[in-house]
Amino acid sequence: MVHVPRSIGPLVLVPGAVVLAGCASTEAAEVERVATSFEDTGGRAAERCDLLAPATRAALEDSGSAACADVVADLPLGGGTVESVEVWGGQAQVRLSGDTLFLTQTGSGWRITAAVCRPRAEAPYDCEVDGP
């Protein structure tokens, strides 16, 4: 067992905490970038489709019985300013003033799993775009 004097203990732990906080803020910045890109593509539906998680894209195409770009073009995206970004491991939520999005971390980076989401009191969010 290694003995760490009490006067040095906090100094040993603080750098690790700073590194972890730095990772979380980097992830949050990337999550925010993906979410705002999804909302702000200016009508370029194909770009929005590229930001969807594969299972979410497949579910969207199945539910709309059309290509992703056709379905996404008709979504009532609320957009707005970012109100909060929360990251929990490989999952995240971005609340905008006009929408809430959920994301997951994939091998290709952060991707949207749900969008055009509205809270429902105690029930889960109601989302127009939602993966399985």
N, CA and C atoms as a LAMMPS dump frame, in Angstrom:
ITEM: TIMESTEP
0
ITEM: NUMBER OF ATOMS
396
ITEM: BOX BOUNDS ff ff ff
-5.0000000000000000e+02 5.0000000000000000e+02
-5.0000000000000000e+02 5.0000000000000000e+02
-5.0000000000000000e+02 5.0000000000000000e+02
ITEM: ATOMS id mol type element x y z
1 1 1 N 0.841 -1.174 0
2 1 2 C 0 0 0
3 1 3 C 0.889 1.242 0
4 2 1 N 0.561 2.215 -0.832
5 2 2 C 1.328 3.451 -0.915
6 2 3 C 0.714 4.469 0.032
7 3 1 N 1.546 5.068 0.83
8 3 2 C 1.067 6.073 1.767
9 3 3 C 1.257 7.456 1.15
10 4 1 N 0.177 8.206 1.036
11 4 2 C 0.237 9.576 0.518
12 4 3 C -0.055 10.505 1.682
13 5 1 N 0.879 11.364 2.017
14 5 2 C 0.645 12.302 3.111
15 5 3 C -0.588 13.159 2.829
16 6 1 N -1.324 13.488 3.879
17 6 2 C -2.539 14.291 3.723
18 6 3 C -2.273 15.632 3.06
19 7 1 N -1.153 16.225 3.302
20 7 2 C -0.879 17.534 2.722
21 7 3 C -0.645 17.464 1.222
22 8 1 N -0.299 16.295 0.689
23 8 2 C -0.06 16.148 -0.75
24 8 3 C -1.279 15.547 -1.442
25 9 1 N -2.12 14.812 -0.737
26 9 2 C -3.268 14.132 -1.328
27 9 3 C -4.107 14.996 -2.251
28 10 1 N -4.573 16.16 -1.812
29 10 2 C -5.385 16.993 -2.692
30 10 3 C -4.64 17.438 -3.95
31 11 1 N -3.341 17.642 -3.839
32 11 2 C -2.568 18.04 -5.015
33 11 3 C -2.506 16.923 -6.034
34 12 1 N -2.497 15.693 -5.566
35 12 2 C -2.452 14.545 -6.465
36 12 3 C -3.796 14.382 -7.171
37 13 1 N -4.9 14.627 -6.491
38 13 2 C -6.223 14.431 -7.059
39 13 3 C -6.682 15.56 -7.971
40 14 1 N -6.284 16.762 -7.723
41 14 2 C -6.755 17.911 -8.492
42 14 3 C -6.418 17.831 -9.983
43 15 1 N -5.185 17.483 -10.384
44 15 2 C -4.916 17.414 -11.824
45 15 3 C -5.817 16.419 -12.542
46 16 1 N -6.128 15.287 -11.931
47 16 2 C -7.029 14.322 -12.553
48 16 3 C -8.413 14.897 -12.746
49 17 1 N -8.885 15.656 -11.769
50 17 2 C -10.199 16.275 -11.875
51 17 3 C -10.221 17.295 -13.003
52 18 1 N -9.148 18.02 -13.166
53 18 2 C -9.076 19.011 -14.24
54 18 3 C -9.112 18.323 -15.593
55 19 1 N -8.406 17.208 -15.741
56 19 2 C -8.412 16.468 -16.996
57 19 3 C -9.809 15.954 -17.299
58 20 1 N -10.497 15.392 -16.308
59 20 2 C -11.851 14.902 -16.526
60 20 3 C -12.798 16.031 -16.904
61 21 1 N -12.689 17.161 -16.272
62 21 2 C -13.54 18.3 -16.607
63 21 3 C -13.259 18.762 -18.034
64 22 1 N -12.007 18.726 -18.447
65 22 2 C -11.651 19.119 -19.805
66 22 3 C -12.268 18.196 -20.834
67 23 1 N -12.299 16.881 -20.556
68 23 2 C -12.913 15.92 -21.466
69 23 3 C -14.417 16.175 -21.58
70 24 1 N -15.062 16.427 -20.448
71 24 2 C -16.498 16.673 -20.459
72 24 3 C -16.833 17.924 -21.253
73 25 1 N -16.037 18.977 -21.112
74 25 2 C -16.339 20.206 -21.845
75 25 3 C -16.071 20.03 -23.331
76 26 1 N -15.076 19.214 -23.7
77 26 2 C -14.82 18.93 -25.11
78 26 3 C -15.987 18.16 -25.706
79 27 1 N -16.481 17.159 -24.991
80 27 2 C -17.63 16.385 -25.462
81 27 3 C -18.86 17.286 -25.591
82 28 1 N -19.102 18.121 -24.599
83 28 2 C -20.265 19.007 -24.631
84 28 3 C -20.194 19.953 -25.823
85 29 1 N -19.011 20.46 -26.125
86 29 2 C -18.852 21.362 -27.272
87 29 3 C -19.159 20.636 -28.572
88 30 1 N -18.709 19.393 -28.705
89 30 2 C -18.984 18.619 -29.922
90 30 3 C -20.457 18.261 -30.028
91 31 1 N -21.08 17.888 -28.913
92 31 2 C -22.513 17.594 -28.887
93 31 3 C -23.3 18.824 -29.323
94 32 1 N -22.952 19.983 -28.77
95 32 2 C -23.632 21.227 -29.14
96 32 3 C -23.458 21.529 -30.627
97 33 1 N -22.26 21.317 -31.154
98 33 2 C -21.995 21.588 -32.571
99 33 3 C -22.877 20.712 -33.466
100 34 1 N -22.972 19.421 -33.147
101 34 2 C -23.781 18.511 -33.955
102 34 3 C -25.255 18.897 -33.88
103 35 1 N -25.743 19.181 -32.68
104 35 2 C -27.15 19.537 -32.509
105 35 3 C -27.503 20.823 -33.257
106 36 1 N -26.677 21.833 -33.135
107 36 2 C -26.98 23.098 -33.82
108 36 3 C -26.81 22.96 -35.33
109 37 1 N -25.888 22.113 -35.77
110 37 2 C -25.748 21.858 -37.211
111 37 3 C -27.005 21.2 -37.753
112 38 1 N -27.57 20.268 -36.994
113 38 2 C -28.799 19.59 -37.41
114 38 3 C -29.934 20.599 -37.571
115 39 1 N -30.026 21.524 -36.646
116 39 2 C -31.102 22.518 -36.678
117 39 3 C -30.854 23.626 -37.711
118 40 1 N -29.597 23.918 -38.023
119 40 2 C -29.257 25.099 -38.819
120 40 3 C -28.762 24.811 -40.231
121 41 1 N -29.108 23.684 -40.819
122 41 2 C -28.56 23.375 -42.138
123 41 3 C -29.229 24.16 -43.259
124 42 1 N -30.145 25.031 -42.942
125 42 2 C -30.731 25.909 -43.946
126 42 3 C -31.434 25.183 -45.08
127 43 1 N -32.167 24.136 -44.759
128 43 2 C -32.929 23.442 -45.773
129 43 3 C -32.161 22.336 -46.482
130 44 1 N -30.931 22.107 -46.12
131 44 2 C -30.143 21.045 -46.755
132 44 3 C -30.426 19.729 -46.024
133 45 1 N -31.5 19.08 -46.436
134 45 2 C -31.989 17.881 -45.761
135 45 3 C -30.968 16.748 -45.763
136 46 1 N -30.198 16.596 -46.829
137 46 2 C -29.206 15.517 -46.892
138 46 3 C -28.171 15.669 -45.784
139 47 1 N -27.797 16.901 -45.461
140 47 2 C -26.845 17.139 -44.371
141 47 3 C -27.459 16.749 -43.032
142 48 1 N -28.731 17.011 -42.861
143 48 2 C -29.412 16.601 -41.623
144 48 3 C -29.42 15.084 -41.509
145 49 1 N -29.7 14.403 -42.597
146 49 2 C -29.728 12.935 -42.581
147 49 3 C -28.38 12.36 -42.175
148 50 1 N -27.302 12.981 -42.613
149 50 2 C -25.958 12.508 -42.264
150 50 3 C -25.673 12.633 -40.768
151 51 1 N -26.404 13.491 -40.071
152 51 2 C -26.193 13.694 -38.636
153 51 3 C -27.053 12.775 -37.768
154 52 1 N -27.9 11.983 -38.399
155 52 2 C -28.742 11.043 -37.658
156 52 3 C -27.987 9.747 -37.371
157 53 1 N -28.266 9.147 -36.219
158 53 2 C -27.742 7.818 -35.913
159 53 3 C -28.348 6.846 -36.928
160 54 1 N -27.619 5.822 -37.346
161 54 2 C -28.137 4.903 -38.365
162 54 3 C -29.513 4.318 -38.047
163 55 1 N -29.743 3.874 -36.818
164 55 2 C -31.038 3.29 -36.467
165 55 3 C -32.151 4.34 -36.51
166 56 1 N -31.838 5.568 -36.142
167 56 2 C -32.825 6.65 -36.18
168 56 3 C -33.173 6.978 -37.627
169 57 1 N -32.175 7.022 -38.478
170 57 2 C -32.414 7.294 -39.902
171 57 3 C -33.296 6.203 -40.51
172 58 1 N -32.999 4.942 -40.214
173 58 2 C -33.793 3.825 -40.735
174 58 3 C -35.236 3.91 -40.241
175 59 1 N -35.424 4.209 -38.951
176 59 2 C -36.777 4.319 -38.393
177 59 3 C -37.535 5.477 -39.029
178 60 1 N -36.852 6.589 -39.279
179 60 2 C -37.48 7.756 -39.905
180 60 3 C -37.939 7.418 -41.317
181 61 1 N -37.097 6.736 -42.063
182 61 2 C -37.461 6.363 -43.437
183 61 3 C -38.606 5.359 -43.446
184 62 1 N -38.592 4.411 -42.497
185 62 2 C -39.668 3.424 -42.419
186 62 3 C -40.995 4.07 -42.058
187 63 1 N -40.972 4.988 -41.082
188 63 2 C -42.219 5.622 -40.639
189 63 3 C -42.772 6.576 -41.691
190 64 1 N -41.893 7.191 -42.467
191 64 2 C -42.348 8.13 -43.491
192 64 3 C -42.53 7.501 -44.85
193 65 1 N -42.136 6.229 -44.979
194 65 2 C -42.214 5.523 -46.255
195 65 3 C -41.61 6.337 -47.391
196 66 1 N -40.511 7.022 -47.076
197 66 2 C -39.838 7.857 -48.074
198 66 3 C -38.361 7.959 -47.702
199 67 1 N -37.585 8.523 -48.612
200 67 2 C -36.166 8.742 -48.345
201 67 3 C -36.005 9.729 -47.201
202 68 1 N -34.927 9.589 -46.449
203 68 2 C -34.66 10.443 -45.298
204 68 3 C -34.761 11.927 -45.657
205 69 1 N -34.13 12.337 -46.743
206 69 2 C -34.117 13.755 -47.118
207 69 3 C -35.524 14.291 -47.335
208 70 1 N -36.413 13.467 -47.877
209 70 2 C -37.792 13.915 -48.095
210 70 3 C -38.538 14.089 -46.773
211 71 1 N -38.32 13.159 -45.844
212 71 2 C -38.999 13.226 -44.546
213 71 3 C -38.453 14.39 -43.714
214 72 1 N -37.13 14.518 -43.671
215 72 2 C -36.493 15.56 -42.856
216 72 3 C -36.848 16.953 -43.36
217 73 1 N -37.017 17.103 -44.645
218 73 2 C -37.348 18.425 -45.208
219 73 3 C -38.673 18.96 -44.663
220 74 1 N -39.567 18.067 -44.257
221 74 2 C -40.881 18.482 -43.757
222 74 3 C -40.963 18.602 -42.235
223 75 1 N -39.853 18.376 -41.531
224 75 2 C -39.88 18.451 -40.067
225 75 3 C -40.03 19.884 -39.58
226 76 1 N -40.834 20.093 -38.564
227 76 2 C -40.99 21.431 -37.982
228 76 3 C -39.901 21.708 -36.942
229 77 1 N -38.66 21.848 -37.402
230 77 2 C -37.543 22.077 -36.481
231 77 3 C -37.691 23.434 -35.803
232 78 1 N -37.564 23.447 -34.485
233 78 2 C -37.745 24.674 -33.721
234 78 3 C -36.491 25.515 -33.589
235 79 1 N -35.324 24.843 -33.556
236 79 2 C -34.05 25.555 -33.442
237 79 3 C -33.997 26.473 -32.241
238 80 1 N -33.327 27.585 -32.418
239 80 2 C -33.194 28.562 -31.348
240 80 3 C -31.828 28.534 -30.696
241 81 1 N -31.729 29.254 -29.61
242 81 2 C -30.456 29.337 -28.893
243 81 3 C -30.3 28.15 -27.95
244 82 1 N -29.057 27.775 -27.699
245 82 2 C -28.767 26.657 -26.814
246 82 3 C -29.021 27.091 -25.37
247 83 1 N -29.866 26.339 -24.679
248 83 2 C -30.159 26.609 -23.277
249 83 3 C -29.357 25.714 -22.344
250 84 1 N -29.117 24.448 -22.756
251 84 2 C -28.298 23.556 -21.94
252 84 3 C -27.799 22.383 -22.764
253 85 1 N -26.661 21.856 -22.344
254 85 2 C -26.061 20.66 -22.933
255 85 3 C -25.683 19.744 -21.787
256 86 1 N -26.172 18.516 -21.82
257 86 2 C -25.839 17.537 -20.792
258 86 3 C -25.299 16.293 -21.474
259 87 1 N -24.178 15.799 -20.964
260 87 2 C -23.544 14.6 -21.505
261 87 3 C -23.414 13.581 -20.392
262 88 1 N -23.883 12.363 -20.662
263 88 2 C -23.761 11.258 -19.719
264 88 3 C -23.087 10.111 -20.456
265 89 1 N -21.788 10.026 -20.334
266 89 2 C -21.061 8.963 -21.038
267 89 3 C -21.236 9.114 -22.538
268 90 1 N -21.862 8.126 -23.17
269 90 2 C -22.073 8.154 -24.619
270 90 3 C -23.434 8.653 -25.033
271 91 1 N -24.171 9.291 -24.118
272 91 2 C -25.496 9.835 -24.415
273 91 3 C -25.514 11.32 -24.074
274 92 1 N -26.364 12.082 -24.753
275 92 2 C -26.416 13.518 -24.483
276 92 3 C -27.798 14.084 -24.804
277 93 1 N -28.052 15.252 -24.234
278 93 2 C -29.286 16 -24.493
279 93 3 C -28.904 17.459 -24.701
280 94 1 N -29.493 18.07 -25.726
281 94 2 C -29.3 19.493 -25.974
282 94 3 C -30.675 20.137 -25.983
283 95 1 N -30.848 21.101 -25.093
284 95 2 C -32.103 21.864 -25.053
285 95 3 C -31.866 23.198 -25.741
286 96 1 N -32.643 23.432 -26.782
287 96 2 C -32.631 24.71 -27.486
288 96 3 C -33.901 25.446 -27.086
289 97 1 N -33.971 26.719 -27.382
290 97 2 C -35.166 27.468 -27.019
291 97 3 C -36.404 26.962 -27.756
292 98 1 N -36.233 26.305 -28.919
293 98 2 C -37.381 25.82 -29.673
294 98 3 C -37.394 24.327 -29.927
295 99 1 N -36.514 23.567 -29.324
296 99 2 C -36.446 22.133 -29.584
297 99 3 C -35.568 21.47 -28.525
298 100 1 N -35.699 20.165 -28.399
299 100 2 C -34.807 19.363 -27.573
300 100 3 C -34.356 18.193 -28.427
301 101 1 N -33.043 17.927 -28.407
302 101 2 C -32.479 16.83 -29.182
303 101 3 C -31.738 15.879 -28.258
304 102 1 N -31.71 14.603 -28.633
305 102 2 C -30.967 13.589 -27.92
306 102 3 C -29.933 13.017 -28.878
307 103 1 N -28.739 12.736 -28.358
308 103 2 C -27.647 12.253 -29.183
309 103 3 C -26.985 11.04 -28.554
310 104 1 N -26.285 10.284 -29.397
311 104 2 C -25.484 9.156 -28.937
312 104 3 C -24.131 9.222 -29.623
313 105 1 N -23.13 8.718 -28.939
314 105 2 C -21.793 8.716 -29.516
315 105 3 C -21.617 7.429 -30.307
316 106 1 N -21.244 7.558 -31.583
317 106 2 C -21.044 6.407 -32.458
318 106 3 C -19.592 6.389 -32.918
319 107 1 N -19.244 5.393 -33.702
320 107 2 C -17.91 5.322 -34.268
321 107 3 C -17.627 6.469 -35.217
322 108 1 N -18.672 7.118 -35.701
323 108 2 C -18.548 8.266 -36.612
324 108 3 C -18.697 9.594 -35.892
325 109 1 N -18.743 9.564 -34.566
326 109 2 C -18.918 10.785 -33.782
327 109 3 C -20.319 10.847 -33.2
328 110 1 N -20.691 12.007 -32.693
329 110 2 C -22.008 12.2 -32.092
330 110 3 C -23.058 12.269 -33.186
331 111 1 N -24.175 11.556 -32.976
332 111 2 C -25.264 11.541 -33.935
333 111 3 C -26.597 11.706 -33.209
334 112 1 N -27.561 12.287 -33.886
335 112 2 C -28.895 12.557 -33.35
336 112 3 C -29.688 11.25 -33.272
337 113 1 N -30.272 10.974 -32.101
338 113 2 C -31.16 9.818 -31.955
339 113 3 C -32.628 10.246 -31.847
340 114 1 N -32.86 11.496 -31.462
341 114 2 C -34.229 12.008 -31.371
342 114 3 C -34.195 13.522 -31.51
343 115 1 N -35.214 14.046 -32.193
344 115 2 C -35.313 15.5 -32.399
345 115 3 C -36.777 15.901 -32.509
346 116 1 N -37.01 17.2 -32.504
347 116 2 C -38.358 17.764 -32.486
348 116 3 C -39.09 17.147 -31.294
349 117 1 N -38.462 17.276 -30.131
350 117 2 C -38.971 16.665 -28.899
351 117 3 C -39.6 17.715 -27.989
352 118 1 N -40.717 17.338 -27.415
353 118 2 C -41.423 18.197 -26.472
354 118 3 C -41.606 17.439 -25.158
355 119 1 N -41.374 18.098 -24.028
356 119 2 C -41.6 17.423 -22.732
357 119 3 C -43.08 17.173 -22.502
358 120 1 N -43.376 16.098 -21.746
359 120 2 C -44.768 15.756 -21.407
360 120 3 C -44.864 15.49 -19.918
361 121 1 N -44.889 16.517 -19.126
362 121 2 C -45.007 16.4 -17.658
363 121 3 C -44.096 15.309 -17.12
364 122 1 N -44.653 14.279 -16.526
365 122 2 C -43.864 13.205 -15.931
366 122 3 C -43.492 12.12 -16.94
367 123 1 N -44.086 12.138 -18.106
368 123 2 C -43.821 11.112 -19.123
369 123 3 C -42.563 11.463 -19.915
370 124 1 N -42.025 10.482 -20.652
371 124 2 C -40.859 10.784 -21.499
372 124 3 C -41.212 11.808 -22.58
373 125 1 N -40.186 12.354 -23.193
374 125 2 C -40.402 13.322 -24.257
375 125 3 C -41.175 12.697 -25.407
376 126 1 N -41.948 13.517 -26.1
377 126 2 C -42.648 13.12 -27.319
378 126 3 C -41.827 13.681 -28.48
379 127 1 N -41.249 12.798 -29.301
380 127 2 C -40.34 13.223 -30.374
381 127 3 C -40.876 12.801 -31.738
382 128 1 N -40.817 13.712 -32.697
383 128 2 C -41.22 13.383 -34.049
384 128 3 C -40.168 12.545 -34.764
385 129 1 N -38.9 12.759 -34.424
386 129 2 C -37.797 11.949 -34.938
387 129 3 C -37.308 11.136 -33.769
388 130 1 N -37.389 9.814 -33.876
389 130 2 C -37.018 8.967 -32.747
390 130 3 C -36.594 7.603 -33.263
391 131 1 N -35.434 7.16 -32.821
392 131 2 C -34.945 5.837 -33.198
393 131 3 C -35.568 4.756 -32.334
394 132 1 N -35.235 3.514 -32.653
395 132 2 C -35.802 2.388 -31.877
396 132 3 C -35.242 2.347 -30.464
